[in-house]
Amino acid sequence: MKTNNIEGLTMFEINVLVQQGGRFVAFPNAISKIMKKIKGSNVYFVRPEEHTFKYALRHFFFNLSASWRIFPYGPIYVIKSIYFLVKGGKDYTQDILNELKNNNPIYHPDLQYLH
């Protein structure tokens, strides 16, 4: 999954923002490709002073326009989209922080040349 809104932030800054109330959220999408449904979403980093409504509304309208073609589950995906719009998204904060810690080691320029 692609994580949006963390460009230019260090791991320390992300941890500070999460402690202040920031979180990683995702909103479900459903796309139909010839009798095959594909579910997915991008993960957004929502800062403490931001609201998730602007991200949720985009996914709601996408599901409203595209998901109805998936018969018979299309209306279920639209209702699920409304649920996550009201709830503020599905929280993936702990999962993303663990992934970032595992894949983003701390860089120490002074230790690079020590053997």
MODELLER restraints for C-alpha pairs under 7 A, 6 or more apart:
rsr = mdl.restraints
at = mdl.atoms
rsr.add(forms.Gaussian(group=physical.xy_distance, feature=features.Distance(at['CA:1:A'], at['CA:42:A']), mean=5.93, stdev=0.5))
rsr.add(forms.Gaussian(group=physical.xy_distance, feature=features.Distance(at['CA:1:A'], at['CA:43:A']), mean=6.74, stdev=0.5))
rsr.add(forms.Gaussian(group=physical.xy_distance, feature=features.Distance(at['CA:2:A'], at['CA:42:A']), mean=5.46, stdev=0.5))
rsr.add(forms.Gaussian(group=physical.xy_distance, feature=features.Distance(at['CA:2:A'], at['CA:43:A']), mean=6.16, stdev=0.5))
rsr.add(forms.Gaussian(group=physical.xy_distance, feature=features.Distance(at['CA:3:A'], at['CA:42:A']), mean=6.25, stdev=0.5))
rsr.add(forms.Gaussian(group=physical.xy_distance, feature=features.Distance(at['CA:3:A'], at['CA:43:A']), mean=4.75, stdev=0.5))
rsr.add(forms.Gaussian(group=physical.xy_distance, feature=features.Distance(at['CA:3:A'], at['CA:44:A']), mean=5.71, stdev=0.5))
rsr.add(forms.Gaussian(group=physical.xy_distance, feature=features.Distance(at['CA:4:A'], at['CA:43:A']), mean=6.15, stdev=0.5))
rsr.add(forms.Gaussian(group=physical.xy_distance, feature=features.Distance(at['CA:4:A'], at['CA:44:A']), mean=4.81, stdev=0.5))
rsr.add(forms.Gaussian(group=physical.xy_distance, feature=features.Distance(at['CA:4:A'], at['CA:45:A']), mean=6.14, stdev=0.5))
rsr.add(forms.Gaussian(group=physical.xy_distance, feature=features.Distance(at['CA:5:A'], at['CA:44:A']), mean=6.19, stdev=0.5))
rsr.add(forms.Gaussian(group=physical.xy_distance, feature=features.Distance(at['CA:5:A'], at['CA:45:A']), mean=5.37, stdev=0.5))
rsr.add(forms.Gaussian(group=physical.xy_distance, feature=features.Distance(at['CA:6:A'], at['CA:45:A']), mean=6.47, stdev=0.5))
rsr.add(forms.Gaussian(group=physical.xy_distance, feature=features.Distance(at['CA:17:A'], at['CA:47:A']), mean=6.59, stdev=0.5))
rsr.add(forms.Gaussian(group=physical.xy_distance, feature=features.Distance(at['CA:17:A'], at['CA:48:A']), mean=6.73, stdev=0.5))
rsr.add(forms.Gaussian(group=physical.xy_distance, feature=features.Distance(at['CA:20:A'], at['CA:48:A']), mean=6.15, stdev=0.5))
rsr.add(forms.Gaussian(group=physical.xy_distance, feature=features.Distance(at['CA:21:A'], at['CA:48:A']), mean=4.71, stdev=0.5))
rsr.add(forms.Gaussian(group=physical.xy_distance, feature=features.Distance(at['CA:22:A'], at['CA:46:A']), mean=5.52, stdev=0.5))
rsr.add(forms.Gaussian(group=physical.xy_distance, feature=features.Distance(at['CA:22:A'], at['CA:47:A']), mean=4.41, stdev=0.5))
rsr.add(forms.Gaussian(group=physical.xy_distance, feature=features.Distance(at['CA:22:A'], at['CA:48:A']), mean=4.36, stdev=0.5))
rsr.add(forms.Gaussian(group=physical.xy_distance, feature=features.Distance(at['CA:23:A'], at['CA:45:A']), mean=5.77, stdev=0.5))
rsr.add(forms.Gaussian(group=physical.xy_distance, feature=features.Distance(at['CA:23:A'], at['CA:46:A']), mean=5.41, stdev=0.5))
rsr.add(forms.Gaussian(group=physical.xy_distance, feature=features.Distance(at['CA:23:A'], at['CA:47:A']), mean=6.74, stdev=0.5))
rsr.add(forms.Gaussian(group=physical.xy_distance, feature=features.Distance(at['CA:23:A'], at['CA:93:A']), mean=5.29, stdev=0.5))
rsr.add(forms.Gaussian(group=physical.xy_distance, feature=features.Distance(at['CA:24:A'], at['CA:43:A']), mean=6.34, stdev=0.5))
rsr.add(forms.Gaussian(group=physical.xy_distance, feature=features.Distance(at['CA:24:A'], at['CA:44:A']), mean=5.52, stdev=0.5))
rsr.add(forms.Gaussian(group=physical.xy_distance, feature=features.Distance(at['CA:24:A'], at['CA:45:A']), mean=4.48, stdev=0.5))
rsr.add(forms.Gaussian(group=physical.xy_distance, feature=features.Distance(at['CA:24:A'], at['CA:46:A']), mean=6.11, stdev=0.5))
rsr.add(forms.Gaussian(group=physical.xy_distance, feature=features.Distance(at['CA:24:A'], at['CA:91:A']), mean=5.93, stdev=0.5))
rsr.add(forms.Gaussian(group=physical.xy_distance, feature=features.Distance(at['CA:24:A'], at['CA:92:A']), mean=5.29, stdev=0.5))
rsr.add(forms.Gaussian(group=physical.xy_distance, feature=features.Distance(at['CA:24:A'], at['CA:93:A']), mean=4.56, stdev=0.5))
rsr.add(forms.Gaussian(group=physical.xy_distance, feature=features.Distance(at['CA:25:A'], at['CA:43:A']), mean=5.51, stdev=0.5))
rsr.add(forms.Gaussian(group=physical.xy_distance, feature=features.Distance(at['CA:25:A'], at['CA:44:A']), mean=5.37, stdev=0.5))
rsr.add(forms.Gaussian(group=physical.xy_distance, feature=features.Distance(at['CA:25:A'], at['CA:45:A']), mean=6.53, stdev=0.5))
rsr.add(forms.Gaussian(group=physical.xy_distance, feature=features.Distance(at['CA:25:A'], at['CA:89:A']), mean=5.31, stdev=0.5))
rsr.add(forms.Gaussian(group=physical.xy_distance, feature=features.Distance(at['CA:25:A'], at['CA:90:A']), mean=5.24, stdev=0.5))
rsr.add(forms.Gaussian(group=physical.xy_distance, feature=features.Distance(at['CA:25:A'], at['CA:91:A']), mean=4.62, stdev=0.5))
rsr.add(forms.Gaussian(group=physical.xy_distance, feature=features.Distance(at['CA:25:A'], at['CA:92:A']), mean=5.60, stdev=0.5))
rsr.add(forms.Gaussian(group=physical.xy_distance, feature=features.Distance(at['CA:26:A'], at['CA:41:A']), mean=6.08, stdev=0.5))
rsr.add(forms.Gaussian(group=physical.xy_distance, feature=features.Distance(at['CA:26:A'], at['CA:42:A']), mean=6.00, stdev=0.5))
rsr.add(forms.Gaussian(group=physical.xy_distance, feature=features.Distance(at['CA:26:A'], at['CA:43:A']), mean=4.57, stdev=0.5))
rsr.add(forms.Gaussian(group=physical.xy_distance, feature=features.Distance(at['CA:26:A'], at['CA:44:A']), mean=6.22, stdev=0.5))
rsr.add(forms.Gaussian(group=physical.xy_distance, feature=features.Distance(at['CA:26:A'], at['CA:89:A']), mean=5.41, stdev=0.5))
rsr.add(forms.Gaussian(group=physical.xy_distance, feature=features.Distance(at['CA:26:A'], at['CA:90:A']), mean=5.20, stdev=0.5))
rsr.add(forms.Gaussian(group=physical.xy_distance, feature=features.Distance(at['CA:26:A'], at['CA:91:A']), mean=6.74, stdev=0.5))
rsr.add(forms.Gaussian(group=physical.xy_distance, feature=features.Distance(at['CA:27:A'], at['CA:41:A']), mean=5.77, stdev=0.5))
rsr.add(forms.Gaussian(group=physical.xy_distance, feature=features.Distance(at['CA:27:A'], at['CA:56:A']), mean=6.42, stdev=0.5))
rsr.add(forms.Gaussian(group=physical.xy_distance, feature=features.Distance(at['CA:27:A'], at['CA:59:A']), mean=6.54, stdev=0.5))
rsr.add(forms.Gaussian(group=physical.xy_distance, feature=features.Distance(at['CA:27:A'], at['CA:84:A']), mean=6.50, stdev=0.5))
rsr.add(forms.Gaussian(group=physical.xy_distance, feature=features.Distance(at['CA:27:A'], at['CA:89:A']), mean=5.33, stdev=0.5))
rsr.add(forms.Gaussian(group=physical.xy_distance, feature=features.Distance(at['CA:27:A'], at['CA:90:A']), mean=6.36, stdev=0.5))
rsr.add(forms.Gaussian(group=physical.xy_distance, feature=features.Distance(at['CA:28:A'], at['CA:39:A']), mean=6.89, stdev=0.5))
rsr.add(forms.Gaussian(group=physical.xy_distance, feature=features.Distance(at['CA:28:A'], at['CA:40:A']), mean=5.78, stdev=0.5))
rsr.add(forms.Gaussian(group=physical.xy_distance, feature=features.Distance(at['CA:28:A'], at['CA:41:A']), mean=5.34, stdev=0.5))
rsr.add(forms.Gaussian(group=physical.xy_distance, feature=features.Distance(at['CA:28:A'], at['CA:81:A']), mean=6.50, stdev=0.5))
rsr.add(forms.Gaussian(group=physical.xy_distance, feature=features.Distance(at['CA:29:A'], at['CA:39:A']), mean=5.50, stdev=0.5))
rsr.add(forms.Gaussian(group=physical.xy_distance, feature=features.Distance(at['CA:29:A'], at['CA:40:A']), mean=5.28, stdev=0.5))
rsr.add(forms.Gaussian(group=physical.xy_distance, feature=features.Distance(at['CA:29:A'], at['CA:41:A']), mean=5.71, stdev=0.5))
rsr.add(forms.Gaussian(group=physical.xy_distance, feature=features.Distance(at['CA:29:A'], at['CA:59:A']), mean=6.64, stdev=0.5))
rsr.add(forms.Gaussian(group=physical.xy_distance, feature=features.Distance(at['CA:29:A'], at['CA:63:A']), mean=6.08, stdev=0.5))
rsr.add(forms.Gaussian(group=physical.xy_distance, feature=features.Distance(at['CA:30:A'], at['CA:37:A']), mean=6.54, stdev=0.5))
rsr.add(forms.Gaussian(group=physical.xy_distance, feature=features.Distance(at['CA:30:A'], at['CA:38:A']), mean=5.62, stdev=0.5))
rsr.add(forms.Gaussian(group=physical.xy_distance, feature=features.Distance(at['CA:30:A'], at['CA:39:A']), mean=4.57, stdev=0.5))
rsr.add(forms.Gaussian(group=physical.xy_distance, feature=features.Distance(at['CA:30:A'], at['CA:40:A']), mean=6.70, stdev=0.5))
rsr.add(forms.Gaussian(group=physical.xy_distance, feature=features.Distance(at['CA:30:A'], at['CA:63:A']), mean=6.51, stdev=0.5))
rsr.add(forms.Gaussian(group=physical.xy_distance, feature=features.Distance(at['CA:30:A'], at['CA:67:A']), mean=5.73, stdev=0.5))
rsr.add(forms.Gaussian(group=physical.xy_distance, feature=features.Distance(at['CA:30:A'], at['CA:77:A']), mean=6.88, stdev=0.5))
rsr.add(forms.Gaussian(group=physical.xy_distance, feature=features.Distance(at['CA:31:A'], at['CA:37:A']), mean=5.62, stdev=0.5))
rsr.add(forms.Gaussian(group=physical.xy_distance, feature=features.Distance(at['CA:31:A'], at['CA:38:A']), mean=5.13, stdev=0.5))
rsr.add(forms.Gaussian(group=physical.xy_distance, feature=features.Distance(at['CA:31:A'], at['CA:39:A']), mean=6.47, stdev=0.5))
rsr.add(forms.Gaussian(group=physical.xy_distance, feature=features.Distance(at['CA:31:A'], at['CA:66:A']), mean=6.39, stdev=0.5))
rsr.add(forms.Gaussian(group=physical.xy_distance, feature=features.Distance(at['CA:31:A'], at['CA:67:A']), mean=6.12, stdev=0.5))
rsr.add(forms.Gaussian(group=physical.xy_distance, feature=features.Distance(at['CA:32:A'], at['CA:38:A']), mean=6.29, stdev=0.5))
rsr.add(forms.Gaussian(group=physical.xy_distance, feature=features.Distance(at['CA:32:A'], at['CA:69:A']), mean=6.89, stdev=0.5))
rsr.add(forms.Gaussian(group=physical.xy_distance, feature=features.Distance(at['CA:32:A'], at['CA:70:A']), mean=5.82, stdev=0.5))
rsr.add(forms.Gaussian(group=physical.xy_distance, feature=features.Distance(at['CA:46:A'], at['CA:52:A']), mean=6.77, stdev=0.5))
rsr.add(forms.Gaussian(group=physical.xy_distance, feature=features.Distance(at['CA:52:A'], at['CA:88:A']), mean=5.63, stdev=0.5))
rsr.add(forms.Gaussian(group=physical.xy_distance, feature=features.Distance(at['CA:53:A'], at['CA:85:A']), mean=6.86, stdev=0.5))
rsr.add(forms.Gaussian(group=physical.xy_distance, feature=features.Distance(at['CA:53:A'], at['CA:88:A']), mean=6.97, stdev=0.5))
rsr.add(forms.Gaussian(group=physical.xy_distance, feature=features.Distance(at['CA:56:A'], at['CA:85:A']), mean=5.10, stdev=0.5))
rsr.add(forms.Gaussian(group=physical.xy_distance, feature=features.Distance(at['CA:57:A'], at['CA:85:A']), mean=6.77, stdev=0.5))
rsr.add(forms.Gaussian(group=physical.xy_distance, feature=features.Distance(at['CA:60:A'], at['CA:81:A']), mean=5.49, stdev=0.5))
rsr.add(forms.Gaussian(group=physical.xy_distance, feature=features.Distance(at['CA:60:A'], at['CA:82:A']), mean=6.59, stdev=0.5))
rsr.add(forms.Gaussian(group=physical.xy_distance, feature=features.Distance(at['CA:63:A'], at['CA:78:A']), mean=5.74, stdev=0.5))
rsr.add(forms.Gaussian(group=physical.xy_distance, feature=features.Distance(at['CA:63:A'], at['CA:81:A']), mean=6.94, stdev=0.5))
rsr.add(forms.Gaussian(group=physical.xy_distance, feature=features.Distance(at['CA:64:A'], at['CA:78:A']), mean=5.78, stdev=0.5))
rsr.add(forms.Gaussian(group=physical.xy_distance, feature=features.Distance(at['CA:67:A'], at['CA:74:A']), mean=4.77, stdev=0.5))
rsr.add(forms.Gaussian(group=physical.xy_distance, feature=features.Distance(at['CA:67:A'], at['CA:77:A']), mean=6.52, stdev=0.5))
rsr.add(forms.Gaussian(group=physical.xy_distance, feature=features.Distance(at['CA:67:A'], at['CA:78:A']), mean=6.78, stdev=0.5))
rsr.add(forms.Gaussian(group=physical.xy_distance, feature=features.Distance(at['CA:68:A'], at['CA:74:A']), mean=4.27, stdev=0.5))
rsr.add(forms.Gaussian(group=physical.xy_distance, feature=features.Distance(at['CA:68:A'], at['CA:75:A']), mean=5.94, stdev=0.5))
rsr.add(forms.Gaussian(group=physical.xy_distance, feature=features.Distance(at['CA:84:A'], at['CA:90:A']), mean=6.74, stdev=0.5))
